[in-house]
Amino acid sequence: MTTASYTVRKWVKPEDLNQHGTLFGGSLLRWIDEEAAICAIFQLGNDRLVTKFISEINFVSSAVQGDLIEMNFSVVKFGRTSITLSCHVRNVLTRDEVLTISTIVFVGLGSDGLPVAHGLTDATQGSERVPFRESRRLG
Ligand SMILES: CC(C)(COP(=O)(O)OP(=O)(O)OC[C@H]1O[C@@H](n2cnc3c(N)ncnc32)[C@H](O)[C@@H]1OP(=O)(O)O)[C@@H](O)C(=O)NCCC(=O)NCCS
């Protein structure tokens, strides 16, 4: 299978911190879920998808305000209606690993809200599968 990876970086801001002044785990998980979903949309060409499964998460280090967090997603496999990604997160400034998630599964849904076969077996590094929408430019 063609490999594909997707990297996104976040700057840790005051609203991302917990009561101890370090990165709130919930903020990081929200970023991961959202960015993984975007990655899955690029791969499946379907923006009606849901997170089905996230495997064990072991937070091995943290971050503080001003740190740069890098999330890297890789396509693990295509199923019939699903796609499986993995995620590696590191703190760019300290070079420390923050966490690794081996399995994040998204399921593509049809207009009836039920899983729909995507017919894909290979990953793409491009954006050609992203669904097309009419322009919203005025005039
Ligand atoms: C996603 C959902 C429609 C799937 O329904 P379902 O009855 O499990 O459907 P299926 O049994 O046909 O499984 C669909 C796919 O999910 C996979 N799947 C189901 N349970 C799984 C699990 N525990 N772990 C990993 N994959 C799983 C199946 O293998 C299948 O993939 P494939 O077609 O590529 O082989 C349903 O579970 C649902 O709506 N869940 C809630 C999703 C949600 O709200 N997420 C959070 C907000 S985005």
The ligand as an ORCA input file, in Angstrom:
! r2SCAN-3c Opt
* xyz 0 1
  C     -19.884      4.028     13.174
  C     -21.189      3.237     13.263
  C     -22.190      3.786     12.257
  C     -20.782      1.809     12.841
  O     -21.875      0.994     13.061
  P     -21.643     -0.572     13.137
  O     -22.955     -1.212     13.335
  O     -20.529     -0.888     14.093
  O     -21.151     -0.877     11.664
  P     -20.352     -2.096     11.156
  O     -20.437     -3.282     12.055
  O     -20.769     -2.248      9.723
  O     -18.846     -1.610     11.203
  C     -18.421     -0.537     10.415
  C     -16.908     -0.527     10.400
  O     -16.439     -0.247     11.711
  C     -15.478     -1.223     12.103
  N     -15.604     -1.426     13.530
  C     -16.716     -1.734     14.206
  N     -16.420     -1.858     15.514
  C     -15.094     -1.596     15.630
  C     -14.200     -1.569     16.736
  N     -14.603     -1.817     17.983
  N     -12.918     -1.269     16.500
  C     -12.474     -1.010     15.244
  N     -13.284     -1.023     14.155
  C     -14.571     -1.330     14.361
  C     -15.875     -2.472     11.321
  O     -14.773     -3.361     11.208
  C     -16.295     -1.868     10.007
  O     -15.154     -1.567      9.240
  P     -14.955     -2.201      7.756
  O     -16.241     -2.006      7.018
  O     -13.855     -1.378      7.167
  O     -14.597     -3.627      7.946
  C     -21.803      3.265     14.674
  O     -21.069      2.441     15.535
  C     -21.876      4.657     15.239
  O     -22.615      5.500     14.767
  N     -21.061      4.928     16.276
  C     -20.996      6.249     16.887
  C     -19.913      7.091     16.192
  C     -19.724      8.422     16.865
  O     -20.687      9.068     17.234
  N     -18.441      8.831     17.036
  C     -18.091      9.978     17.841
  C     -18.432     11.273     17.223
  S     -17.691     11.534     15.651
*
